[in-house]
Amino acid sequence: MRKLFEIPVKTRSRNEVIDVTEKVQAIVSKENIESGACIVFCPHTTAAVIVNENHDTSLADDILANLSEIAPKNAKYSHLEGNADAHIKTALVGGTVLIPIENKKIALGRWQGCLFLEFDGPRQRRLLVQFII
């Protein structure tokens, strides 16, 4: 059975994007994974994980703003906890990414990063990482 690793993520805002690329790479490096794939899983129903551009930080604002247009916080929802918008955003974005590993490096494109998206913060969150080798 493959070991499961955890990346703690502390969010400061209700909606936020946090680049976790270096944290994922640090686990790959520490475990000396030569090649394979890295599964990054978000075990939360109001947060997500994606691979997207991490070079221009204004893109994160655009992503959050557009998701908020699709699922506004104060729309009429049946869910009684007041965070239905966060659940909808998570359902749209997704909770798992698979990243190839080559030569002990996560094989992302030039402008790509692994991004944690918070939709119901601030909270103490976590990402789970496991390898397929």
C-alpha positions as CSV (number, residue, x, y, z in Angstrom):
1,M,0.0,0.0,0.0
2,R,1.3,3.4,-0.9
3,K,1.8,6.0,1.8
4,L,-0.6,9.0,2.0
5,F,0.9,12.4,2.6
6,E,-0.8,15.5,3.9
7,I,-0.3,19.2,3.0
8,P,-1.9,21.5,5.6
9,V,-3.5,24.7,4.1
10,K,-4.6,27.6,6.2
11,T,-6.9,30.0,4.4
12,R,-7.5,33.6,5.3
13,S,-10.6,34.5,3.2
14,R,-13.9,33.1,2.3
15,N,-12.8,32.7,-1.3
16,E,-9.1,32.3,-2.0
17,V,-6.6,30.7,-4.3
18,I,-3.3,29.3,-2.8
19,D,-0.5,28.0,-4.9
20,V,0.7,24.7,-3.4
21,T,3.0,23.7,-6.2
22,E,6.2,23.9,-4.1
23,K,4.6,21.9,-1.3
24,V,3.7,19.1,-3.7
25,Q,7.1,19.2,-5.3
26,A,8.7,19.0,-1.8
27,I,7.0,15.7,-1.1
28,V,8.1,14.3,-4.5
29,S,11.7,15.4,-3.7
30,K,11.6,14.1,-0.1
31,E,10.3,10.7,-1.2
32,N,12.8,10.6,-4.1
33,I,10.1,9.7,-6.7
34,E,11.8,9.3,-10.0
35,S,8.8,8.9,-12.2
36,G,5.1,8.0,-12.0
37,A,2.2,10.2,-11.1
38,C,1.1,12.3,-8.2
39,I,-2.6,12.3,-7.1
40,V,-3.5,15.5,-5.2
41,F,-7.0,15.1,-3.5
42,C,-9.0,17.7,-1.6
43,P,-11.1,16.0,1.0
44,H,-13.4,18.9,1.5
45,T,-16.9,19.6,0.0
46,T,-16.3,23.4,-0.1
47,A,-12.8,23.6,-1.5
48,A,-11.1,22.3,-4.6
49,V,-7.8,21.7,-6.3
50,I,-6.8,22.5,-9.9
51,V,-3.8,22.7,-12.2
52,N,-3.9,26.1,-14.0
53,E,-1.7,29.2,-14.5
54,N,0.2,30.4,-11.5
55,H,2.3,33.0,-13.2
56,D,-0.2,35.9,-13.4
57,T,-1.9,36.1,-10.0
58,S,-4.7,38.2,-11.4
59,L,-6.1,35.0,-13.0
60,A,-6.9,33.7,-9.6
61,D,-9.1,36.7,-9.0
62,D,-10.8,36.2,-12.4
63,I,-11.5,32.5,-11.5
64,L,-13.0,33.4,-8.2
65,A,-15.0,36.3,-9.6
66,N,-16.5,34.2,-12.4
67,L,-17.3,31.3,-10.1
68,S,-19.1,33.8,-7.9
69,E,-21.2,34.9,-10.8
70,I,-22.2,31.4,-11.6
71,A,-22.9,30.5,-7.9
72,P,-23.5,33.8,-6.0
73,K,-23.4,33.6,-2.2
74,N,-26.8,35.1,-1.6
75,A,-28.9,33.3,-4.2
76,K,-32.0,31.5,-3.1
77,Y,-30.7,28.0,-2.1
78,S,-32.4,25.1,-0.3
79,H,-29.2,24.2,1.6
80,L,-29.6,25.6,5.1
81,E,-26.0,26.0,6.2
82,G,-25.5,29.2,4.2
83,N,-22.7,27.8,2.0
84,A,-24.5,26.2,-0.9
85,D,-22.5,28.5,-3.3
86,A,-19.3,26.9,-2.0
87,H,-20.6,23.4,-2.6
88,I,-21.6,24.3,-6.1
89,K,-18.3,25.9,-6.9
90,T,-16.5,22.8,-5.7
91,A,-18.8,20.6,-7.8
92,L,-17.9,22.6,-10.8
93,V,-14.2,22.8,-10.2
94,G,-13.4,19.3,-8.8
95,G,-11.4,17.8,-6.0
96,T,-8.7,15.8,-7.6
97,V,-5.8,16.4,-10.0
98,L,-3.3,13.9,-11.4
99,I,0.2,15.3,-12.1
100,P,2.9,13.3,-14.0
101,I,6.3,13.0,-12.4
102,E,9.4,12.8,-14.6
103,N,13.1,13.0,-13.4
104,K,12.0,13.7,-9.8
105,K,9.9,16.7,-10.8
106,I,6.2,17.2,-11.2
107,A,5.7,17.6,-14.9
108,L,3.7,20.8,-15.2
109,G,3.7,23.2,-18.1
110,R,5.8,26.3,-18.1
111,W,3.0,28.5,-16.6
112,Q,1.2,25.9,-14.6
113,G,0.9,25.3,-10.9
114,C,-1.1,23.3,-8.5
115,L,-3.7,25.5,-6.9
116,F,-5.9,25.1,-3.8
117,L,-9.3,26.9,-4.1
118,E,-11.1,27.9,-0.9
119,F,-14.8,28.7,-1.2
120,D,-15.9,28.7,2.5
121,G,-13.1,30.0,4.5
122,P,-11.2,31.0,6.4
123,R,-10.5,27.5,7.6
124,Q,-7.7,25.0,8.4
125,R,-7.7,22.7,5.4
126,R,-5.6,19.9,4.0
127,L,-4.7,18.2,0.7
128,L,-3.9,14.5,0.5
129,V,-1.1,13.4,-1.8
130,Q,-0.4,9.8,-3.0
131,F,1.9,8.4,-5.7
132,I,1.4,6.0,-8.5
133,I,4.8,4.5,-9.3
